Amino acid sequence: MTGACLGRSGFNRKSALTTLTMVLAAEAADVDILWGLKSGTADLQHHRGITHSFVGVPFVAAAVLALVYLIHRLRQRKAGSAKARGKPPVRWGYLYLFALIAALSHLPLDYSTAYGIRLFEPFNYRWYTWDIVYIVDPIIWALLIAGLTLPALFRLINEEIGARSRGPQGRAGAITALVCLLLIWGFRDYQHRRAISAMESFMYRGATPQRVGAYPYMINPFRWHGVVETADFFETIPVNSLDPEIDDAGARLFYKPEETEVLNVAKATYFGRVYLDWAVFPYVQQQKLEGQTRGYFVDFQDLRYTYPESSGRTALGGYVLLDPDLHVLMQGMNTWTSPTPESLEHQPLRR
């Protein structure tokens, strides 16, 4: 939708196929989700990597332009070489520039969420996050949809009253939607800073926080999921950015477990290395499996996603399953079919 708004904001007056190009380029970086066909761990390792970096953007734009060129050639063969009246010609230099702009727009959209993005891969593999927008934001969706659809409604009204319009339509609505998106980012960034400031000035069970993080909810811009790390424990706490004081009612405490050989083996697995590289507040705990089942179940979670309302499996968590000799039996991201300590209670483990 952002790519469509960009295309209609005035770029489509310079060349035909602009909106198509910008829609595809704005979304093309997510082609890396194909890593998920291999495994959830591979998806976590490579998603929002090179295709989401400043280095990858020119190549993403070039690939999109090649696809648009192919579509254009196929359409020409079907329709013949006649030019459509009232439409600008296809200008491929402009289209590549527009594809670059649209591909770049993908980066701040992903950066604004809590998941993270590797902006400088392959030179720097660090994850960057802004943490101001929930992964799905209905308000932003509604604004972008309105910016794309309301101009069409107004055009129908104009046609009913006999008014004529020239050139591509929808420019004002698209620009308005994009400006509103920037205003939402600015407002949420301000509230996020207020939440972080309040958390940093609070003592947690007598301990000074070493790190704090505040993560958004879907709609309410004043409500935040706070995460605090001290020397001995993590604590999650609800935060109201309108209140300069922290109310620890509803806080959840997570004591840091002692380092054991089981945890070290689990952290050294392929999944463990990938997960700990991505997680901001990793919390890893082990459980010994008794009875018919022998071994160890190691649970990985990132407290960014351990919202107080969540139940069952933690979103974007994972596990490593070890036998009594600490050989890896299973590992990966949590899914509906992933094992749990309860489901393994009466199942013997085999390598």
C-alpha positions as CSV (number, residue, x, y, z in Angstrom):
1,M,0.0,0.0,0.0
2,T,2.9,2.3,0.7
3,G,4.3,1.6,-2.8
4,A,0.9,2.4,-4.3
5,C,0.7,5.7,-2.4
6,L,4.2,6.6,-3.5
7,G,3.3,5.8,-7.1
8,R,0.1,7.9,-7.0
9,S,1.8,10.8,-5.2
10,G,3.0,12.3,-8.4
11,F,5.6,9.9,-9.7
12,N,3.1,8.3,-12.0
13,R,2.9,11.5,-14.0
14,K,6.5,10.9,-15.2
15,S,6.2,7.5,-16.7
16,A,3.7,4.7,-17.5
17,L,4.0,1.6,-15.3
18,T,5.1,3.7,-12.3
19,T,2.5,2.5,-9.8
20,L,3.1,-1.2,-10.8
21,T,6.8,-0.7,-10.4
22,M,6.6,1.0,-7.1
23,V,4.1,-1.5,-5.6
24,L,6.4,-4.4,-6.6
25,A,9.6,-2.7,-5.5
26,A,8.1,-1.7,-2.1
27,E,7.3,-5.3,-1.4
28,A,10.1,-7.2,-3.2
29,A,12.5,-7.3,-0.2
30,D,10.3,-9.9,1.4
31,V,11.3,-12.5,-1.2
32,D,13.6,-13.7,1.5
33,I,10.7,-15.4,3.3
34,L,11.4,-18.2,0.9
35,W,14.1,-19.3,3.4
36,G,11.2,-20.4,5.5
37,L,10.7,-23.3,3.1
38,K,14.0,-24.7,4.4
39,S,13.4,-24.2,8.1
40,G,12.1,-21.7,10.6
41,T,15.7,-21.2,11.8
42,A,16.9,-20.4,8.3
43,D,14.1,-17.9,8.0
44,L,15.1,-16.2,11.2
45,Q,18.7,-16.1,10.1
46,H,18.2,-14.6,6.7
47,H,14.8,-12.7,6.8
48,R,15.3,-9.0,6.8
49,G,18.9,-9.4,5.8
50,I,20.6,-8.6,2.5
51,T,17.4,-7.8,0.6
52,H,16.5,-5.3,3.4
53,S,19.9,-3.6,3.5
54,F,21.1,-0.4,1.8
55,V,23.5,-2.6,-0.2
56,G,20.7,-4.8,-1.5
57,V,18.3,-2.1,-2.5
58,P,19.8,-1.3,-5.9
59,F,19.7,-5.0,-6.8
60,V,16.2,-5.4,-5.6
61,A,15.1,-2.4,-7.7
62,A,16.9,-3.8,-10.7
63,A,15.2,-7.2,-10.3
64,V,11.8,-5.5,-10.1
65,L,12.5,-3.4,-13.2
66,A,13.5,-6.6,-15.1
67,L,10.2,-8.2,-14.1
68,V,8.2,-5.1,-15.1
69,Y,10.0,-5.0,-18.4
70,L,9.1,-8.6,-19.0
71,I,5.4,-7.9,-18.2
72,H,5.5,-4.9,-20.5
73,R,6.9,-6.9,-23.4
74,L,4.3,-9.6,-22.9
75,R,1.5,-7.0,-22.8
76,Q,2.8,-5.4,-26.0
77,R,2.7,-8.7,-27.8
78,K,-0.9,-9.2,-26.8
79,A,-2.2,-5.7,-27.4
80,G,0.1,-4.7,-30.3
81,S,2.3,-1.6,-30.4
82,A,-0.5,1.0,-30.2
83,K,0.1,3.6,-27.5
84,A,-2.6,4.3,-25.0
85,R,-3.9,7.9,-25.3
86,G,-3.6,10.2,-22.4
87,K,-0.9,8.2,-20.7
88,P,2.8,9.1,-20.3
89,P,5.4,7.0,-22.2
90,V,7.4,4.3,-20.5
91,R,10.7,5.9,-19.3
92,W,12.9,3.1,-18.0
93,G,15.5,5.5,-16.4
94,Y,12.7,7.1,-14.3
95,L,11.3,3.7,-13.5
96,Y,14.6,2.5,-12.0
97,L,14.8,5.6,-9.9
98,F,11.2,5.1,-8.7
99,A,12.0,1.4,-7.9
100,L,14.9,2.6,-5.8
101,I,12.7,5.0,-3.9
102,A,10.0,2.3,-3.3
103,A,12.6,-0.3,-2.3
104,L,14.1,2.1,0.2
105,S,10.6,2.8,1.7
106,H,10.5,-0.8,2.8
107,L,13.5,-0.3,5.2
108,P,11.9,2.3,7.6
109,L,8.6,0.5,7.6
110,D,10.4,-2.7,8.9
111,Y,12.8,-0.7,11.1
112,S,9.8,0.9,12.9
113,T,8.8,-2.4,14.3
114,A,10.3,-4.5,17.1
115,Y,11.4,-7.4,15.0
116,G,14.5,-5.7,13.6
117,I,16.3,-5.3,10.3
118,R,19.9,-5.6,9.2
119,L,20.4,-2.3,7.4
120,F,24.1,-2.7,6.6
121,E,24.5,-6.3,5.7
122,P,26.9,-7.7,4.5
123,F,29.3,-5.3,6.1
124,N,27.6,-5.2,9.5
125,Y,25.2,-7.9,10.7
126,R,23.8,-6.0,13.6
127,W,20.0,-5.8,14.1
128,Y,18.5,-2.4,14.2
129,T,15.0,-1.6,15.7
130,W,13.0,1.5,16.3
131,D,10.3,-0.3,18.4
132,I,7.5,2.2,17.8
133,V,5.0,0.3,15.7
134,Y,3.3,-3.0,16.3
135,I,3.9,-5.6,13.5
136,V,0.4,-5.1,12.3
137,D,-1.0,-1.5,12.8
138,P,-4.7,-1.1,11.9
139,I,-4.5,2.7,12.1
140,I,-1.7,2.8,9.5
141,W,-3.5,0.3,7.3
142,A,-6.7,2.3,7.5
143,L,-4.9,5.6,6.5
144,L,-3.1,4.0,3.5
145,I,-6.3,2.3,2.3
146,A,-8.2,5.6,2.6
147,G,-5.5,7.4,0.7
148,L,-5.9,4.9,-2.1
149,T,-9.6,4.4,-2.2
150,L,-11.2,7.8,-1.3
151,P,-9.9,9.5,-4.4
152,A,-11.6,6.9,-6.6
153,L,-14.9,7.6,-4.7
154,F,-14.5,11.3,-5.3
155,R,-13.8,10.7,-9.0
156,L,-17.0,8.8,-9.3
157,I,-18.9,11.7,-7.7
158,N,-17.2,14.2,-10.1
159,E,-18.2,12.0,-13.0
160,E,-21.8,12.0,-11.8
161,I,-21.9,15.8,-11.7
162,G,-20.1,16.1,-15.1
163,A,-16.7,17.4,-14.0
164,R,-13.7,16.4,-16.0
165,S,-10.3,15.5,-14.7
166,R,-7.0,15.3,-16.5
167,G,-4.0,13.0,-15.9
168,P,-3.6,10.3,-13.3
169,Q,-5.8,10.6,-10.3
170,G,-5.4,10.1,-6.5
171,R,-2.4,12.4,-5.9
172,A,-3.8,14.4,-3.0
173,G,-5.1,11.3,-1.2
174,A,-1.8,9.5,-1.6
175,I,0.3,12.4,-0.4
176,T,-2.1,12.9,2.6
177,A,-1.8,9.2,3.6
178,L,2.1,9.3,3.4
179,V,2.2,12.5,5.5
180,C,-0.1,11.0,8.1
181,L,2.2,8.0,8.2
182,L,5.2,10.2,9.0
183,L,3.1,12.1,11.7
184,I,2.2,8.7,13.3
185,W,5.8,7.7,13.4
186,G,6.8,11.1,15.0
187,F,4.0,10.8,17.6
188,R,4.8,7.2,18.5
189,D,8.5,8.0,18.7
190,Y,7.7,10.7,21.2
191,Q,5.6,8.4,23.3
192,H,8.3,5.7,23.1
193,R,10.9,8.0,24.4
194,R,8.6,9.0,27.3
195,A,8.1,5.3,28.2
196,I,11.9,4.6,28.1
197,S,12.7,7.7,30.2
198,A,10.2,6.6,32.9
199,M,11.6,3.1,33.0
200,E,15.2,4.3,33.3
201,S,14.4,6.4,36.3
202,F,12.8,3.6,38.3
203,M,14.4,1.1,40.7
204,Y,13.3,-2.6,40.3
205,R,13.2,-4.5,43.5
206,G,16.1,-2.4,44.7
207,A,18.2,-3.0,41.6
208,T,19.3,-0.5,39.0
209,P,18.3,-1.4,35.4
210,Q,21.1,-2.2,33.1
211,R,19.0,-2.2,30.0
212,V,15.3,-1.3,29.3
213,G,13.1,-1.7,26.3
214,A,9.5,-0.6,25.5
215,Y,7.4,-2.4,22.9
216,P,4.2,-1.2,21.3
217,Y,0.6,-2.6,21.4
218,M,-1.5,-2.8,18.3
219,I,-3.7,0.3,18.7
220,N,-3.1,2.2,21.9
221,P,-0.1,4.5,21.4
222,F,0.3,5.2,25.1
223,R,0.4,1.5,26.2
224,W,3.8,-0.3,26.1
225,H,5.2,-3.6,27.1
226,G,8.3,-2.8,29.1
227,V,11.3,-5.1,29.6
228,V,14.0,-4.5,32.1
229,E,17.3,-6.3,32.6
230,T,19.3,-6.1,35.9
231,A,22.3,-8.0,37.0
232,D,20.2,-10.9,38.4
233,F,16.9,-10.9,36.7
234,F,14.6,-9.7,33.9
235,E,11.3,-8.0,34.6
236,T,8.4,-7.3,32.3
237,I,6.2,-4.5,33.3
238,P,3.2,-2.6,31.8
239,V,4.0,1.1,31.0
240,N,1.8,4.1,30.4
241,S,3.7,6.7,28.5
242,L,1.3,9.4,29.8
243,D,2.4,8.7,33.3
244,P,5.9,9.7,34.4
245,E,5.8,7.1,37.2
246,I,6.1,3.3,36.8
247,D,3.4,1.2,38.4
248,D,4.8,-2.3,39.0
249,A,1.4,-3.9,39.4
250,G,1.2,-6.7,36.8
251,A,5.0,-7.0,36.6
252,R,6.5,-10.5,35.9
253,L,9.9,-11.6,37.2
254,F,12.3,-13.8,35.4
255,Y,15.4,-14.8,37.3
256,K,18.5,-15.4,35.2
257,P,19.3,-19.2,35.3
258,E,22.7,-20.4,36.2
259,E,24.9,-21.4,33.3
260,T,25.0,-25.2,32.9
261,E,26.5,-27.6,30.5
262,V,23.0,-28.3,29.1
263,L,22.4,-24.6,28.4
264,N,25.8,-24.2,26.9
265,V,25.2,-27.1,24.5
266,A,21.8,-25.8,23.5
267,K,23.1,-22.3,22.9
268,A,25.9,-23.7,20.7
269,T,23.5,-25.4,18.3
270,Y,22.6,-23.9,15.0
271,F,19.3,-22.7,16.3
272,G,20.8,-21.4,19.5
273,R,23.4,-19.3,17.7
274,V,20.9,-17.8,15.3
275,Y,18.3,-17.1,18.0
276,L,20.7,-15.5,20.4
277,D,22.1,-13.3,17.6
278,W,18.6,-12.0,16.9
279,A,17.1,-11.8,20.4
280,V,17.3,-8.6,22.5
281,F,16.2,-9.9,25.9
282,P,16.9,-13.7,25.5
283,Y,15.6,-15.9,28.3
284,V,16.8,-19.5,28.1
285,Q,15.8,-22.2,30.6
286,Q,16.1,-26.0,30.8
287,Q,13.8,-28.7,32.0
288,K,14.8,-32.2,32.7
289,L,12.5,-34.8,31.2
290,E,11.7,-37.7,33.5
291,G,9.8,-40.9,33.4
292,Q,9.8,-42.8,30.1
293,T,11.3,-39.8,28.4
294,R,14.9,-39.1,29.2
295,G,16.8,-35.9,28.2
296,Y,16.5,-32.2,28.4
297,F,14.1,-29.6,27.0
298,V,15.7,-26.2,26.6
299,D,13.2,-23.3,25.9
300,F,14.2,-20.1,24.2
301,Q,12.2,-16.9,24.4
302,D,12.8,-13.3,23.7
303,L,11.0,-11.2,26.4
304,R,10.2,-8.6,23.8
305,Y,7.4,-10.9,22.8
306,T,6.4,-12.2,26.2
307,Y,3.4,-9.8,26.6
308,P,1.4,-10.3,29.8
309,E,-1.7,-11.2,27.8
310,S,0.1,-14.0,25.9
311,S,-0.7,-17.6,26.8
312,G,0.8,-20.9,25.6
313,R,3.8,-20.7,23.4
314,T,5.8,-17.5,23.3
315,A,5.6,-15.7,19.9
316,L,8.9,-16.1,18.0
317,G,10.3,-18.6,20.6
318,G,12.1,-21.9,20.0
319,Y,13.5,-25.0,21.6
320,V,16.4,-27.5,21.6
321,L,15.8,-31.1,22.6
322,L,18.8,-33.1,24.0
323,D,19.2,-36.7,25.0
324,P,20.8,-37.6,28.4
325,D,24.2,-37.5,26.8
326,L,23.5,-34.0,25.5
327,H,23.2,-35.0,21.8
328,V,20.8,-32.8,19.9
329,L,17.6,-34.6,18.9
330,M,15.5,-31.7,17.7
331,Q,15.8,-27.9,17.4
332,G,13.8,-25.1,15.8
333,M,11.3,-22.3,16.1
334,N,8.0,-22.9,17.9
335,T,5.1,-24.0,15.7
336,W,1.8,-25.7,16.3
337,T,3.5,-29.1,15.9
338,S,6.6,-28.4,17.9
339,P,7.2,-30.7,21.0
340,T,6.6,-29.4,24.5
341,P,7.8,-31.0,27.8
342,E,4.2,-32.1,28.4
343,S,3.8,-33.8,25.0
344,L,7.1,-35.6,25.5
345,E,6.2,-37.0,28.9
346,H,5.3,-40.4,27.7
347,Q,7.4,-40.6,24.5
348,P,10.9,-42.2,24.5
349,L,13.5,-40.1,22.7
350,R,15.6,-41.4,19.9
351,R,18.5,-39.9,18.0
